[in-house]
């Protein structure tokens, strides 16, 4: 993915970050945000999904924390006909 982005937009990291919200759009965090946005507030609460900031003093980014077990999450994902699946 990084190689493709560099070929398409160049290797200027700051320019790439301005084009995309990399935490949500193109990253290992994207599936969490996709799940979060597909669920109702009630479903999020019952599964323990929440958006949080993580990182260190010089940098932080948003992530989705999930406090339920994988089986509970997978049941809801199947009901939503999501292509995502989590291993337990």
N, C-alpha and C positions, 0 to 999 in steps of 0.2 A: 504494500500500500504506500509506504513512504517513497519508494522508488518511483511509482506512478505519479504521486503528487509532485515530486521534484521535477520529473520530466514535464508535467503539465504546467506547473506554476513556478518552477525554479526552486532553489534551495534556501531562499530567504525565510527563515523560521517565523519572523514577525509578520511577514506578508501572508504566509499560510494561515497563521492563527487569526488574522483579520478576516480571512475568507470563510472560515468555518468555526463553529463552536466545537472544537475538537473533543471536548469531554462528552458531548451528547451525540454528535453527528458521526464522527469517524474515530472510534476508539473502543477499547475493551469495556468501556462503561456504557456504550450505546444500548445493549440489550436491557440493562436495568432501567434506563429511562423509557425505553419502548414499553416495557411491562408496566412501569409506574403510570404512564400516560394512558394506557389502555384500561386501567382499573378505576372503579368508582372510589370515592373517599371511604366508604364503608368497607369495601374489599381491601383497600390499602391498610386500613386500621386493623382489620381482622388478621391480616398476614404479617403485620408489623413492618410494612414498607415505609421508609421515610427518606427524604433527601437530606444529605448532610455535607458539610465541607470537611475535607481531610487534606493533609499535606504537612507543611512545615512553615516556619515563619516567613521564608522568602517566597513561598508559592503555595497556593491552595487550589483545589478543584472540587467540583460537585460529584458526589457518588450517590447511589441508591443503596441503603442498607435494608436487608431483609432479615427479619428475626424468626420466621417460621421455618419448619423443616422442608426439605425438597419435595417430599410427597404432597404436602399441603399446597405448595406453590404449583406443582405440576397438575394437580387436580383442577385448580382455577385456570391454568393455561390451556388445558384440554377443553374446558367449558367455553373458553374464549376463542377456541380454534387457532391458537397461536402455534407457529412453527418452532417455538423455543421449548426446550426441555432441559431440566436440571438433573444431574446424577446425584443419587443419595449415597 
